[in-house]
């Protein structure tokens, strides 16, 4: 074996190793992107489920108060009389959901707690008893929710996930 053959062999091995490492790097990036996207979608589903449950429960405990106190595009304030005393005063009886920057927050009396990060959009649309759009909180009987998320810290061009549902208030 000559020195020339050895150098050619080393050069070929170096090229193959570089190609293999490039493929491995691409695979790891694809996996990380997929994992972040799946986590973003799962977080959106959890947030949507929790928000829908709060909307369904609004108005529980009586007719002497409004079930929906505030009905805005990115904010909703819900009320329920959990202890049956006729007043909305205890912790958890007034629940506020709002989008603050890219964080969806829920405040049930203990401060606004983050529910999901990486929110690109929250759209709440309110419908009255006949299914017509309304902006009057006391007329709200169902809410259409659309929540769009992307992996936290992702670029503006990153793929997004949108989950949506329509929720009817059970107690009105």
One Martini backbone bead per residue (centre of mass of N, CA, C, O) as a GRO file, in nm:
protein
  172
    1UNK     BB    1   0.096   0.037   0.023
    2UNK     BB    2   0.053   0.362  -0.048
    3UNK     BB    3   0.032   0.692   0.016
    4UNK     BB    4  -0.184   0.755  -0.198
    5UNK     BB    5  -0.394   0.546  -0.114
    6UNK     BB    6  -0.428   0.648   0.177
    7UNK     BB    7  -0.529   0.937   0.107
    8UNK     BB    8  -0.776   0.853  -0.056
    9UNK     BB    9  -0.913   0.692   0.167
   10UNK     BB   10  -0.937   0.924   0.373
   11UNK     BB   11  -1.106   1.111   0.193
   12UNK     BB   12  -1.351   0.917   0.160
   13UNK     BB   13  -1.413   0.884   0.461
   14UNK     BB   14  -1.463   1.187   0.513
   15UNK     BB   15  -1.703   1.221   0.319
   16UNK     BB   16  -1.886   1.003   0.448
   17UNK     BB   17  -1.895   1.124   0.733
   18UNK     BB   18  -2.016   1.399   0.654
   19UNK     BB   19  -2.278   1.286   0.531
   20UNK     BB   20  -2.377   1.134   0.784
   21UNK     BB   21  -2.391   1.384   0.973
   22UNK     BB   22  -2.593   1.543   0.803
   23UNK     BB   23  -2.826   1.338   0.828
   24UNK     BB   24  -2.841   1.335   1.136
   25UNK     BB   25  -2.906   1.637   1.173
   26UNK     BB   26  -3.172   1.639   1.012
   27UNK     BB   27  -3.317   1.431   1.189
   28UNK     BB   28  -3.304   1.594   1.456
   29UNK     BB   29  -3.461   1.841   1.356
   30UNK     BB   30  -3.721   1.696   1.277
   31UNK     BB   31  -3.783   1.585   1.556
   32UNK     BB   32  -3.794   1.857   1.711
   33UNK     BB   33  -4.021   1.980   1.545
   34UNK     BB   34  -4.234   1.759   1.596
   35UNK     BB   35  -4.235   1.776   1.908
   36UNK     BB   36  -4.317   2.076   1.929
   37UNK     BB   37  -4.581   2.049   1.773
   38UNK     BB   38  -4.719   1.838   1.953
   39UNK     BB   39  -4.710   2.008   2.213
   40UNK     BB   40  -4.874   2.245   2.105
   41UNK     BB   41  -5.133   2.085   2.041
   42UNK     BB   42  -5.181   1.973   2.325
   43UNK     BB   43  -5.201   2.244   2.470
   44UNK     BB   44  -5.444   2.345   2.308
   45UNK     BB   45  -5.640   2.120   2.393
   46UNK     BB   46  -5.633   2.173   2.695
   47UNK     BB   47  -5.726   2.469   2.687
   48UNK     BB   48  -5.994   2.416   2.541
   49UNK     BB   49  -6.116   2.229   2.754
   50UNK     BB   50  -6.107   2.428   2.995
   51UNK     BB   51  -6.270   2.657   2.866
   52UNK     BB   52  -6.524   2.492   2.802
   53UNK     BB   53  -6.589   2.414   3.095
   54UNK     BB   54  -6.630   2.704   3.199
   55UNK     BB   55  -6.859   2.781   3.007
   56UNK     BB   56  -7.061   2.559   3.084
   57UNK     BB   57  -7.065   2.654   3.403
   58UNK     BB   58  -7.188   2.906   3.355
   59UNK     BB   59  -7.444   3.005   3.590
   60UNK     BB   60  -7.415   2.852   3.831
   61UNK     BB   61  -7.660   2.888   4.106
   62UNK     BB   62  -7.839   3.089   3.921
   63UNK     BB   63  -8.021   3.409   3.819
   64UNK     BB   64  -7.881   3.673   3.986
   65UNK     BB   65  -7.669   3.653   3.743
   66UNK     BB   66  -7.417   3.672   3.522
   67UNK     BB   67  -7.245   3.448   3.331
   68UNK     BB   68  -7.152   3.686   3.139
   69UNK     BB   69  -6.960   3.975   3.185
   70UNK     BB   70  -6.742   3.934   2.945
   71UNK     BB   71  -6.731   3.998   2.569
   72UNK     BB   72  -6.445   3.929   2.401
   73UNK     BB   73  -6.219   3.828   2.169
   74UNK     BB   74  -5.965   3.790   2.414
   75UNK     BB   75  -6.208   3.794   2.641
   76UNK     BB   76  -6.343   3.627   2.942
   77UNK     BB   77  -6.614   3.651   3.185
   78UNK     BB   78  -6.706   3.429   3.444
   79UNK     BB   79  -6.999   3.298   3.631
   80UNK     BB   80  -7.045   3.137   3.962
   81UNK     BB   81  -7.233   2.967   4.231
   82UNK     BB   82  -7.077   2.745   4.431
   83UNK     BB   83  -7.203   2.810   4.743
   84UNK     BB   84  -7.510   2.937   4.731
   85UNK     BB   85  -7.519   3.264   4.841
   86UNK     BB   86  -7.580   3.478   4.587
   87UNK     BB   87  -7.266   3.537   4.550
   88UNK     BB   88  -6.981   3.683   4.381
   89UNK     BB   89  -6.678   3.603   4.586
   90UNK     BB   90  -6.545   3.352   4.560
   91UNK     BB   91  -6.319   3.144   4.477
   92UNK     BB   92  -6.406   3.062   4.135
   93UNK     BB   93  -6.667   3.246   4.052
   94UNK     BB   94  -6.452   3.418   3.889
   95UNK     BB   95  -6.355   3.388   3.542
   96UNK     BB   96  -6.056   3.464   3.356
   97UNK     BB   97  -5.992   3.493   3.008
   98UNK     BB   98  -5.668   3.567   2.846
   99UNK     BB   99  -5.469   3.742   2.617
  100UNK     BB  100  -5.105   3.772   2.677
  101UNK     BB  101  -4.976   3.793   2.404
  102UNK     BB  102  -4.862   3.444   2.400
  103UNK     BB  103  -5.057   3.408   2.661
  104UNK     BB  104  -5.278   3.200   2.817
  105UNK     BB  105  -5.504   3.308   3.074
  106UNK     BB  106  -5.610   3.219   3.418
  107UNK     BB  107  -5.856   3.369   3.648
  108UNK     BB  108  -5.981   3.253   3.988
  109UNK     BB  109  -5.838   3.461   4.224
  110UNK     BB  110  -5.498   3.389   4.207
  111UNK     BB  111  -5.427   3.481   3.942
  112UNK     BB  112  -5.269   3.481   3.636
  113UNK     BB  113  -5.247   3.180   3.477
  114UNK     BB  114  -5.076   2.982   3.279
  115UNK     BB  115  -5.171   2.758   3.008
  116UNK     BB  116  -5.045   2.877   2.726
  117UNK     BB  117  -4.796   2.888   2.493
  118UNK     BB  118  -4.772   3.016   2.171
  119UNK     BB  119  -4.993   3.220   2.097
  120UNK     BB  120  -5.140   3.356   1.795
  121UNK     BB  121  -5.461   3.300   1.864
  122UNK     BB  122  -5.780   3.443   1.983
  123UNK     BB  123  -6.127   3.349   1.917
  124UNK     BB  124  -6.428   3.503   2.024
  125UNK     BB  125  -6.767   3.400   1.967
  126UNK     BB  126  -7.099   3.524   2.003
  127UNK     BB  127  -7.417   3.370   2.091
  128UNK     BB  128  -7.737   3.341   2.088
  129UNK     BB  129  -8.023   3.150   2.110
  130UNK     BB  130  -8.044   3.175   1.771
  131UNK     BB  131  -7.729   3.209   1.656
  132UNK     BB  132  -7.659   3.507   1.687
  133UNK     BB  133  -7.459   3.752   1.689
  134UNK     BB  134  -7.300   3.891   1.989
  135UNK     BB  135  -7.203   4.164   2.244
  136UNK     BB  136  -7.398   4.081   2.472
  137UNK     BB  137  -7.347   3.917   2.759
  138UNK     BB  138  -7.655   3.840   2.848
  139UNK     BB  139  -7.705   3.690   2.548
  140UNK     BB  140  -7.523   3.461   2.594
  141UNK     BB  141  -7.521   3.091   2.491
  142UNK     BB  142  -7.263   3.084   2.297
  143UNK     BB  143  -6.922   2.969   2.203
  144UNK     BB  144  -6.665   3.045   1.976
  145UNK     BB  145  -6.354   2.871   1.947
  146UNK     BB  146  -6.017   2.993   1.853
  147UNK     BB  147  -5.694   2.826   1.862
  148UNK     BB  148  -5.358   2.944   1.802
  149UNK     BB  149  -5.051   2.764   1.758
  150UNK     BB  150  -4.700   2.747   1.843
  151UNK     BB  151  -4.404   2.693   1.898
  152UNK     BB  152  -4.213   2.797   2.135
  153UNK     BB  153  -4.004   3.033   1.975
  154UNK     BB  154  -4.096   3.048   1.700
  155UNK     BB  155  -4.123   3.142   1.405
  156UNK     BB  156  -4.347   3.317   1.211
  157UNK     BB  157  -4.329   3.068   0.984
  158UNK     BB  158  -4.436   2.862   1.150
  159UNK     BB  159  -4.627   2.616   1.212
  160UNK     BB  160  -4.969   2.582   1.284
  161UNK     BB  161  -5.235   2.535   1.532
  162UNK     BB  162  -5.592   2.469   1.512
  163UNK     BB  163  -5.849   2.501   1.754
  164UNK     BB  164  -6.207   2.415   1.774
  165UNK     BB  165  -6.529   2.535   1.914
  166UNK     BB  166  -6.863   2.482   2.047
  167UNK     BB  167  -7.025   2.641   2.331
  168UNK     BB  168  -7.267   2.574   2.575
  169UNK     BB  169  -7.460   2.699   2.811
  170UNK     BB  170  -7.616   2.518   3.064
  171UNK     BB  171  -7.732   2.772   3.271
  172UNK     BB  172  -7.917   2.941   3.015
   0.00000   0.00000   0.00000
